[in-house]
């Protein structure tokens, strides 16, 4: 069971749940929309229990909110949101492998192997002159 550990994310999740309630969606209805036990959201809020990644993603999708915005407080891009969703559907072994691969990548190298083709970024390596 993987729990999330970023500062303030749970408060932002609770605020999004409250916004959803204020819009007329009950905790029970939100739980059901997320495919969870019909009492899940109410118990989570009352008992201050943090959801696992898969339940977090399901709740964000049910509320139509960006999980990256909830996690970080900043708006995420579609690729990051997709990566978070894919991560939530992985087995524990797949998650470990995914994180191992990511840990080998350096932020400075993120654009080193890209080139522009007709003004568009390409994942193909730029040609090198000898």
Secondary structure, 3 states (H helix, E strand, C coil): CCECCCCCHHHHHHHHHHHHHHCCCCHHHHHHHCCCCCCHHHHHHHHCCCCEHHHHHHHHHHHCCCHHHHHHCCCCCHHHHHHHHHHHCCCHHHHHHHHHHHHHCCHHHCCCCCEEECCEEECCCCCCCC
